[in-house]
Amino acid sequence: MNEAARALLFRLDQLRTTVAALVAARSADDPTAHDPLRGLYVSAETAARLASADGMPEQLPSTNGSFTPEPGDRLRALARDFGLGPVDELLLVAALAPDVDRRFEPLYGYLNDDVGRRRASVALALELAGTGPYDPDARGRLHPAAPLITGGLVVLEDEDRPLPGRALRVPERVVAHLLGDDTLDGHLMDARVELLAPGGSAPGEGLAARIALAPGPVAVHLRERRAGSGADAVTAALRGTGRAVLRHRPEQADRLSARALLREARLRGSGTAIVVELPHSEPGPLVRELAAPDVTVVFAGTEPYDPTWAPGAALLALEDTTAETDPLTAWNEELPSYEGDLAEAVGPYRLGAGQVRRAARGALALAGFEGVPVGLGHVQTSARQLSAPLLDRHARQVRPAVGFADLVLPEEPLGMLHELAGRARHRDRVLGEWRLRTGGGRGRGVVALFAGDSGTGKTLAAEVVAGELGLDLYVVDLSSVVDKYVGETEKNLEKIFVEADRTDSVLLFDEADAVFGKRSEVKSSHDRYANLESAYLLQRLEAFDGIAVLTTNLRANIDEAFTRRLDLVVDFPFPDVALRAVLWRSCLAGVPQEEGLGVELDACAKEFELAGGSIRSAAVTAGYLAAGRGSPVTAEDVRAGARREYVKSGRLVPGVGGAWAP
C-alpha cells in the first residue's frame, strides 16, 4: 500500500471513530433507537421529545418565551429592507428552520401527517404564525406579488398541490445571510456578476459623479457612446462614495438571475448599487425586474431607451458624456514606468477608464511574461484584445503584418497616409477638447478615400495605416452585405457600422463604388431604392465614430456628397519607372538572386509598365520558377513573371513581335 492510500485510510478511521461516538450519544437519549421501523414514522412521544427544550441544540440558550433582538440581528434588518411585516417574519422563520436545525424535519413530518414531507407546508407555516389558510390576508402573504416571493426570500414548491399543501423553501443564500455569511451567491457568479468593494478616489464632476451622489436610490438608463465606458465611470464613482457595487454583464436577459441580483443588493444593504450592461437582445424583461424604487440601479447600453421596458418605473434616461474626458490620465496612472510617448501609443483607442485599467494590467502581465519592460507592442496588443469587434459575418479580419517601410509611394500620398494616422490618434483632442467638431449629430470618425488603378497599393496602404495605429483591419465582404431585398442592404451595413463604432479597428470598403455610387435620376423603382441606400449611407457616415477607408478604381463613380464627408482623398498614381524599379527590388529583397540582377530589374522597370500588385505577382512567379530549379532567381525568371502579368491582363507582350503570349 502506498503512502497516499495509507493517509486516506487513516482519515477514514478517524471519521469512523467520530460516527461511533455520535451513534452512542443518540442511542443513549432516543427511546426509539432500537425500533425496527425507526425513520419510517414519527410517534407522538418522539415528536414531544424533539419539541422539548432538551431536544434543541445545546449551544443555544432557552429563550423561555422571550427574546430581545441584538443590534446585529439580521432578521430584523432583512424585514426592514424587504418590507416584511410581523407575519412575514414568522413565515420566514418557520420555512428556514429545517435548514438550520435538522430536528425540525421529523417534527414537520409529524405535523404534516406525512413523514416524507419534512418542510413546512403553507398551512403549517400559517398555523405557526398564529393564523391559517382560511384567512385571505394571511394567504396573501404568499401571493406572487407579496414581498416574501418577489424578494426571493421564500420559494413555493409542489406546484401541482393546492396552496395549503405546498412546501415552503428558503434559498440557501438567504439562510447563509441570516447566519452571518456574506459570500456572493454562487448562482450570480455563474451569471457573470462581480461584487466590487468600496474603494478608490472620491468622484469629481460629471454625470457619473451626479448619479453616485444622488440623495436617494435612483434608477438610470445611461446610453453610452461606446459599450462599457459609462458603466465603468459610474462604477468607479459609486465605489468612491463608499458603496459596494454589483456589476452584471449578462449575455441575455434572465429573470431568475435578475431577482437574485436584486435580492443580493438588498441583503447587503448599506447603499449597495447595481450596474448592468444591457444585452443587445430584448433588455426589457431585465429592466422591468431590476427597476426597484429602493435600490440604485444603473442600466448602461448603446441602445436608446425604450419607455416600454419599464412603464411603471421612474427611470431616468440620460446620455453618457464620459467620452468627453481624456483617458490619458488613467493610462499614465496605470503605466507610470512606460518609456516613450504614451499619448501617441494609446491615441487610436477609445477606451473608458475601466477598460484602460484592464488594458494596462494586460500589458503589464504580457511584459512580465516576456521578462521585459512594458512597451508599445504590449499596450497595443492588450488594448486590441479589449476592443475586438464581432464583424466576422460581414467582414474578413486582417492582422496587419506590414509597415510604412513596405510601402512604395510618391511623397505626397505617403504624407497623406501619415496624416490619416495622425487624425486617428488626435481626433479626441481636436474634435472634443478643442471643440472643432460641428453640430448636427456628427461623430468623431475618420473616413478616407483611396483612389487609383488596380494594383497601385490601396489595400496595402489601408493595412499599413491599421498596423501603424496598432489596430486590426476588417475588409467588408460586399457579397454578404448587398441584398436583393429592399432594405436588407441597409440593415447589414448598419450592423457593420454599429459594431465598428463600439470597437477599435479600421474598416475597409474595397471597391466602394458598389455601395457608395452616384445617385441617379429616378426612372424606375430600382433607381428609387438605390437612391435611398445612398441617402442612408450619407447619414450614417455623418454619425460614424470609427475609422473607415474606401477604395475605388474609378473616383468619378463616387457620389460628390460622399466626397464632401471624407476627411482625406488619397490618389494612388500608377508608378513611374523609378518607382517600378524600387518595387522590383523591394519584392525580391529576401530572394536569392544571380549576380547582376539589379541591372536587369532596372531594365524590366523600363520595359514592363506594371503596377505594384502586378510586380509582386511577377516576383512570386519568378520565385517559384527559381525554386523549381533549385537555383537563384535569374533575369529570365523575372521577365517570365512580367510577361505572365501582361498575358493575364490581355495586353500585348513587349519584345515578342506584338504576340499575345511569350
Secondary structure, DSSP 8 states (H G I E B T S, - for coil): --HHHHHHHHHHHHHHHHHHHHHHHHHHH-TTTT-TTBTTB--HHHHHHHHSGGGS-TTS---TT-----TT-HHHHHHHHHT--HHHHHHHHHHHHHHH-TTHHHHHHHHTT-TT--S-BHHHHHHHTT--TT-HHHHHTTSTTSHHHHTTS-EE--TTS-GGG-BEE--HHHHHHHTT-----HHHHHTTEEEE-S-S----SSHHHHHHT-SS--EEEEE-SSTTHHHHHHHHHHHHTT--EEEE--SS--HHHHHHHHHHHHHH-TT-EEEEE--SS--HHHHHHH--TTS-EEEEESS---TTSSTTS-EEEEE--GGGS-THHHHHHH-TT--S-HHHHHTT----HHHHHHHHHHHHHHHHHHTS---HHHHHHHHHHHT----TTTEEEE-----GGG----HHHHHHHHHHHHHHHHHIIIIIIS----SSS----EEEEEEESTTSSHHHHHHHHHHHHT--EEEE-HHHH--SSTTHHHHHHHHHHHHHHTS--EEEETTGGGTSB------SHHHHHHHHHHHHHHHHHHH--SEEEEEES-GGGB-HHHHHT-SEEEEE----HHHHHHHHHHHTTTS-B-TTHHHHHHHHHHH----HHHHHHHHHHHHHHHHHHTS-B-HHHHHHHHHHHHHHTT---TTTTT-S--
